[in-house]
Amino acid sequence: MLKLDAITLKQLRALRSISEQGSITAASEALHLTAPAVHAQLRALEAALDCRLLVRSGARGATLTAEGKAVLEAAEAVENRLAACGELIRALRSGRTGVVVLGVVSTGKYFAPGLVARIARAFPEIEVILRIGNRDAIIASLQSNTIDLAIMGRPPMSPAVSAHVLGPHPHVLIAAPDHPLAARRDFSAAELLAQTFIAREPGSGTRTLMTRYLDRIGDGAPYRMIEMGTNETVKQAVIARLGVALISQHTVTEELNSGRLVALRHAGLPIERKWFLLHREDLDLTPAKRQVFDLIEGLNGEFLPVLERPLAVAS
């Protein structure tokens, strides 16, 4: 009767050494054990497998039976898997490999894929999983510990996070190039509030910023707002002259550079914010996560989109 749970690595290594050295005596010298100890390991292995593994063949020394060859093949596979496991453990502990889940708010999706590509080139054995969502979704993922690192604007109050500034995150008021306010350098708050505003869904940080700005300049006066689900639809709605929108400059850099959109000048614009890289304060980063964190932080925001001509700030 087979007793596979009774097999030990010492027994398998004894069999392998006997096969390589040709005798129990030679194997004992290679293993730095006594011959009786090696013989005991062999007998225990044969008892566990209920068969003979070795036969003595005179001048040829000890040779393996068919069963012995099968066990030796399995023993070599075990040794190879253990060696690979050891290398993987060393790689994990050094940060050369691992899995990192990076959460980025929706306004960052225009630079996030390029950033992930840079990480992949720097650490080809680290798998980076990118998850995009609005501010509320990214905060919820931090709370449930389903993302490791996050890139967003204002850090949340909960959960407590360790946050590091990556670079500037300006927000601009965009309009179509032929919009009546596009060519004007000065217009009143009342004229601005008379426009239709294209806004993201509730829970979006951009929407919160826009409503705060309009409430401040209008002292609580009402304004018309149309909700859109993505930054792309917001941009297309503005290009189609459905209204104007306050949006992250980094989501419209290409359109501003090409002239498909313009940034309106008004007091307090652009609204200057910061991009932050953060992780939960109560959780330690694994070596792989630390490698990715340090790389992103060390780039100092150079992956952020850049305008060909900086925007003028209205007085």
Secondary structure, 3 states (H helix, E strand, C coil): CCCHHHCCHHHHHHHHHHHHHCCHHHHHHHHCCCHHHHHHHHHHHHHHHCCCCEEECHHHCEEECHHHHHHHHHHHHHHHHHHHHHHHHHHHHHCCCEEEEEEEEHHHCCCHHHHHHHHHHHCCCEEEEEEEECHHHHHHHHHCCCCCEEEECCCCCCCCEEEEEEEEEEEEEEECCCCCCCCCCCCCHHHHHCCEEEECCCCCHHHHHHHHHHHHHHCCCCCEEEECCCHHHHHHHHHCCCCEEEEEHHHCHHHHHHCCCEECCCCCCCEEEEEEEEEECCCCCCHHHHHHHHHHHHCCCCCCCCCCCCCCCCC
